[in-house]
Amino acid sequence: MSINKHPGRAWLLLVGLLCSLVGQAAERPGDYAWQLPLALTGEGPWYRLELPMAVHLAADFADLRDLRVFNGEGEPLAYALVRSPAEETLHEHEVRWFALHAEADDLTDSPGLRVQRSARGTLIELVETAPSAQASARRGWLLDASAVEDPLVRLELDWSSDHEGFQRLRIEASDDLRTWRSWGQAQLARLSFADERIERRQIDLPGRQARYLRLMWESPREAPPLTVARLFSRPAGSLSLPLVWSEPLPADRAADDSFRWKLPRTLPVQRIRLELGQDNRLVPVRVSGRGGGQGRWRTLGSGLLYRLPEPEGEQRQDELALPGVAVQQLRLQVDARGGGLGAAPFLRIGVRATHLVFLGRGSPPYRLALGNADAVSAALPLETLIPGFRPQRLEQLASAEVVAGAKVQAMSPPGSAPDWKRWGLWVVLLLGVAVLGLMAASLLRRAPSH
């Protein structure tokens, strides 16, 4: 074949050669400073991985643009990043409540309820009856959530002002008022401290549906009179991911006796957890944050942290919710009138989890790679990676997780020898471009004039 007679074929051959060289020079694991081995569970082809906090802290960018997944052949895989919306949409519901009176510890049948069965089905009627002399203690409250169709994520209560102190209760859920399932325990508090009133009136719920909630007081044994009961639900089609927590971070003590932490990078902190080392702690605190520089501190939240023993179990509140503002420095100011914290405490930070969904291809082992200051995001929209995707499908995907005990490890030591194979490929690529330019110029000179 003559290049002069068939210039089009020559161009195609050269373009094919260059594309092949570019493919060989594509990203590979050695371009990234860190790696984590992955284990797969279930049938793909898509796999979902909840990124641990170590990944957020080791990445070069807060938006995880330098994150990749490679297969056993060292090929990059298509992936998407799934995040909760910056502002979660919740719906508020006022609900009816009914007192539950009993003396026994175990309520196998709730007083004040009338259940009527007929051929047409079951009719449940809520009736608040006067307590009898034998069942004078108000042990709890029944909340009617039958009008709420979405998953329940939060409960807010208020009670008469003359009931102060700590309250511990258990939460149970039911759809028929016969069979109850546990939704855990909760603590409420109302304290007067240094001319201030400190309250804890909100209870986090597990994000599941239920028609009725039963709140049973354990300490004290009698429930206070409720004045407000509100439920908050999340729209069923919306996406909400759990929190992931850091390892304990040591504090530095500042000249003003505040405690400070500098995070490895800027993160939208949703919650903090303080390690209260000893019993009998009652600590009013204020938390502020700022970026990585020396700008002004911004107040993020305040509250009462405590760890107090009691005969029926420890009263503990060691977490504080924050608004999710991106910060790199945190400051904790402690009101010394509560006794202080003593030694510098350790702090854990919680951020909203990010899920990585990738399309499996090739053979294992699969590896998560990160740490490349020159990387640009290669993430696809989730609807592109999984055509027809719906939020409810996320939990149905096969799962991937970091191999047990694995830690973020360097893929190649800093300052290692240059990748001569990669440089050789780029040199050949540049030479190919030069040859292509020379051939184009030669063909133009020899082209017949018209």
GIKAQUI-V706698 format. One record per pair of residues at least 4 apart in sequence whose ideal C-beta (glycine too) atoms are under 6 Angstrom apart, sorted by the first residue. I is the first residue (numbers start at 0). J is the second residue. D is the distance in whole Angstrom. If there is no record, write none. Layout:
i: (I | I)
j: (J | J)
d: (D | D)
//
This chain:
i: (0 | 2 | 6 | 13 | 17 | 20 | 20 | 23 | 24 | 24 | 26 | 26 | 27 | 28 | 28 | 28 | 30 | 31 | 31 | 31 | 31 | 32 | 33 | 33 | 33 | 33 | 34 | 34 | 34 | 35 | 35 | 35 | 35 | 36 | 36 | 36 | 36 | 37 | 37 | 37 | 38 | 38 | 39 | 39 | 40 | 41 | 41 | 42 | 43 | 43 | 44 | 44 | 45 | 45 | 45 | 45 | 46 | 46 | 46 | 46 | 47 | 47 | 47 | 47 | 48 | 48 | 49 | 49 | 50 | 50 | 50 | 52 | 52 | 53 | 53 | 56 | 57 | 58 | 58 | 58 | 59 | 59 | 59 | 60 | 60 | 61 | 61 | 64 | 64 | 65 | 65 | 65 | 66 | 67 | 67 | 68 | 68 | 68 | 68 | 69 | 69 | 69 | 69 | 70 | 70 | 70 | 71 | 71 | 71 | 72 | 74 | 76 | 76 | 76 | 77 | 78 | 78 | 79 | 79 | 79 | 79 | 79 | 80 | 80 | 80 | 81 | 81 | 82 | 83 | 83 | 83 | 89 | 89 | 90 | 91 | 91 | 92 | 92 | 93 | 94 | 94 | 94 | 94 | 94 | 95 | 96 | 96 | 96 | 96 | 97 | 97 | 97 | 97 | 98 | 99 | 99 | 99 | 99 | 99 | 100 | 100 | 100 | 100 | 101 | 101 | 101 | 102 | 102 | 111 | 111 | 111 | 112 | 113 | 113 | 114 | 115 | 116 | 123 | 125 | 130 | 130 | 136 | 137 | 137 | 138 | 139 | 139 | 139 | 139 | 140 | 140 | 141 | 142 | 142 | 144 | 144 | 144 | 145 | 147 | 147 | 149 | 149 | 149 | 150 | 150 | 150 | 150 | 151 | 151 | 151 | 152 | 152 | 152 | 152 | 153 | 153 | 154 | 154 | 154 | 155 | 155 | 155 | 156 | 156 | 157 | 157 | 157 | 158 | 158 | 158 | 158 | 159 | 162 | 163 | 165 | 165 | 166 | 167 | 167 | 167 | 168 | 168 | 168 | 169 | 169 | 170 | 170 | 170 | 171 | 171 | 171 | 172 | 172 | 172 | 172 | 173 | 173 | 174 | 176 | 182 | 185 | 187 | 188 | 189 | 190 | 191 | 192 | 193 | 197 | 216 | 218 | 233 | 233 | 236 | 238 | 240 | 240 | 241 | 242 | 242 | 243 | 244 | 244 | 245 | 245 | 247 | 247 | 248 | 248 | 250 | 250 | 250 | 250 | 251 | 252 | 253 | 253 | 257 | 257 | 258 | 258 | 259 | 260 | 260 | 261 | 262 | 262 | 265 | 265 | 266 | 267 | 267 | 267 | 268 | 268 | 269 | 269 | 269 | 269 | 270 | 270 | 270 | 271 | 271 | 271 | 272 | 272 | 272 | 273 | 273 | 273 | 273 | 274 | 274 | 275 | 275 | 275 | 278 | 278 | 280 | 280 | 281 | 281 | 282 | 282 | 282 | 282 | 283 | 283 | 283 | 284 | 284 | 284 | 285 | 285 | 286 | 286 | 286 | 287 | 287 | 287 | 288 | 288 | 288 | 288 | 289 | 289 | 289 | 290 | 290 | 291 | 296 | 299 | 300 | 300 | 302 | 304 | 304 | 305 | 306 | 307 | 308 | 309 | 333 | 333 | 335 | 340 | 379 | 379 | 381 | 382 | 388 | 401 | 411 | 419)
j: (5 | 9 | 442 | 435 | 431 | 427 | 428 | 424 | 424 | 425 | 30 | 75 | 73 | 69 | 73 | 368 | 371 | 368 | 369 | 370 | 371 | 370 | 57 | 369 | 370 | 407 | 366 | 368 | 410 | 367 | 401 | 405 | 407 | 364 | 366 | 402 | 405 | 365 | 367 | 399 | 400 | 402 | 46 | 399 | 398 | 397 | 398 | 397 | 359 | 397 | 358 | 359 | 356 | 358 | 385 | 396 | 357 | 359 | 397 | 399 | 354 | 356 | 396 | 398 | 355 | 399 | 352 | 354 | 54 | 353 | 355 | 243 | 245 | 57 | 407 | 263 | 407 | 63 | 65 | 369 | 65 | 370 | 372 | 64 | 65 | 264 | 265 | 374 | 376 | 369 | 371 | 374 | 369 | 75 | 368 | 76 | 78 | 357 | 367 | 73 | 75 | 366 | 368 | 74 | 361 | 365 | 362 | 363 | 364 | 361 | 361 | 357 | 358 | 360 | 358 | 355 | 357 | 356 | 378 | 379 | 381 | 384 | 353 | 355 | 378 | 354 | 381 | 353 | 239 | 240 | 351 | 231 | 233 | 232 | 229 | 231 | 147 | 230 | 229 | 142 | 143 | 144 | 228 | 230 | 143 | 140 | 142 | 225 | 228 | 111 | 125 | 127 | 141 | 137 | 109 | 110 | 138 | 139 | 141 | 110 | 130 | 134 | 137 | 106 | 134 | 138 | 134 | 136 | 126 | 127 | 128 | 176 | 124 | 126 | 123 | 122 | 121 | 176 | 143 | 134 | 135 | 221 | 221 | 222 | 215 | 214 | 215 | 216 | 222 | 214 | 225 | 213 | 212 | 228 | 210 | 212 | 230 | 210 | 230 | 232 | 232 | 234 | 235 | 206 | 207 | 208 | 233 | 204 | 230 | 232 | 204 | 206 | 231 | 233 | 204 | 231 | 202 | 204 | 230 | 200 | 201 | 229 | 200 | 228 | 200 | 226 | 227 | 162 | 223 | 225 | 226 | 224 | 223 | 189 | 188 | 314 | 187 | 186 | 217 | 218 | 185 | 214 | 216 | 184 | 215 | 182 | 183 | 185 | 179 | 181 | 213 | 180 | 182 | 209 | 212 | 179 | 211 | 210 | 211 | 205 | 202 | 199 | 199 | 198 | 197 | 196 | 197 | 336 | 303 | 222 | 311 | 237 | 239 | 390 | 390 | 351 | 352 | 352 | 269 | 349 | 352 | 347 | 349 | 347 | 348 | 345 | 347 | 260 | 346 | 258 | 260 | 343 | 344 | 259 | 343 | 257 | 259 | 330 | 332 | 331 | 343 | 330 | 329 | 346 | 328 | 266 | 327 | 325 | 327 | 350 | 323 | 325 | 350 | 321 | 348 | 323 | 349 | 350 | 351 | 318 | 320 | 349 | 319 | 346 | 348 | 317 | 318 | 347 | 304 | 317 | 344 | 346 | 344 | 345 | 280 | 306 | 317 | 306 | 308 | 305 | 306 | 305 | 337 | 304 | 333 | 337 | 340 | 303 | 334 | 337 | 304 | 331 | 333 | 301 | 332 | 299 | 300 | 331 | 296 | 298 | 330 | 297 | 299 | 326 | 329 | 294 | 296 | 328 | 294 | 327 | 327 | 330 | 321 | 319 | 321 | 319 | 316 | 317 | 316 | 315 | 314 | 313 | 314 | 339 | 340 | 339 | 344 | 383 | 384 | 388 | 388 | 392 | 405 | 415 | 423)
d: (6 | 5 | 5 | 5 | 5 | 6 | 5 | 5 | 5 | 6 | 5 | 5 | 5 | 5 | 6 | 5 | 6 | 4 | 6 | 5 | 5 | 3 | 5 | 5 | 4 | 5 | 5 | 5 | 5 | 4 | 5 | 6 | 6 | 6 | 6 | 4 | 5 | 4 | 6 | 5 | 6 | 5 | 6 | 5 | 5 | 3 | 6 | 6 | 4 | 5 | 6 | 5 | 6 | 6 | 6 | 5 | 6 | 6 | 5 | 4 | 6 | 5 | 4 | 6 | 5 | 4 | 5 | 6 | 4 | 5 | 6 | 5 | 5 | 6 | 5 | 5 | 5 | 5 | 6 | 5 | 5 | 6 | 5 | 5 | 6 | 6 | 5 | 6 | 4 | 5 | 4 | 4 | 5 | 5 | 5 | 5 | 5 | 5 | 6 | 6 | 6 | 5 | 6 | 5 | 4 | 6 | 4 | 5 | 6 | 5 | 6 | 5 | 6 | 6 | 5 | 6 | 4 | 5 | 6 | 5 | 4 | 4 | 6 | 6 | 5 | 4 | 6 | 5 | 5 | 5 | 5 | 5 | 6 | 5 | 6 | 6 | 5 | 5 | 6 | 5 | 6 | 6 | 5 | 5 | 5 | 5 | 5 | 6 | 5 | 5 | 6 | 5 | 5 | 5 | 6 | 6 | 5 | 5 | 6 | 6 | 4 | 5 | 6 | 5 | 5 | 5 | 6 | 6 | 6 | 5 | 5 | 6 | 4 | 5 | 6 | 4 | 5 | 6 | 6 | 5 | 5 | 5 | 6 | 5 | 6 | 5 | 4 | 6 | 5 | 5 | 6 | 6 | 4 | 6 | 6 | 6 | 6 | 4 | 6 | 5 | 4 | 6 | 5 | 5 | 6 | 5 | 5 | 5 | 6 | 5 | 5 | 5 | 6 | 5 | 6 | 4 | 4 | 6 | 6 | 6 | 5 | 4 | 6 | 6 | 6 | 5 | 4 | 5 | 4 | 5 | 6 | 5 | 4 | 5 | 5 | 5 | 4 | 5 | 5 | 4 | 6 | 5 | 5 | 5 | 5 | 4 | 6 | 6 | 4 | 6 | 4 | 5 | 5 | 4 | 6 | 5 | 5 | 5 | 6 | 6 | 4 | 6 | 4 | 5 | 5 | 6 | 6 | 6 | 4 | 4 | 5 | 6 | 6 | 6 | 5 | 6 | 4 | 5 | 6 | 4 | 5 | 5 | 5 | 5 | 5 | 4 | 6 | 5 | 5 | 4 | 6 | 4 | 6 | 5 | 5 | 5 | 5 | 5 | 5 | 4 | 6 | 5 | 5 | 6 | 5 | 6 | 5 | 5 | 4 | 5 | 5 | 5 | 6 | 5 | 5 | 5 | 5 | 6 | 6 | 6 | 5 | 4 | 5 | 6 | 6 | 6 | 5 | 4 | 6 | 5 | 5 | 6 | 5 | 4 | 5 | 4 | 5 | 6 | 5 | 6 | 5 | 5 | 5 | 5 | 6 | 5 | 6 | 5 | 4 | 5 | 6 | 6 | 6 | 4 | 5 | 5 | 5 | 6 | 4 | 5 | 5 | 6 | 5 | 3 | 5 | 5 | 5 | 5 | 6 | 6 | 4 | 6 | 5 | 6 | 5 | 5 | 6 | 6 | 5 | 5 | 4 | 6 | 6 | 6 | 6 | 5 | 5 | 5 | 5 | 5 | 5 | 6 | 5 | 5 | 6)
//
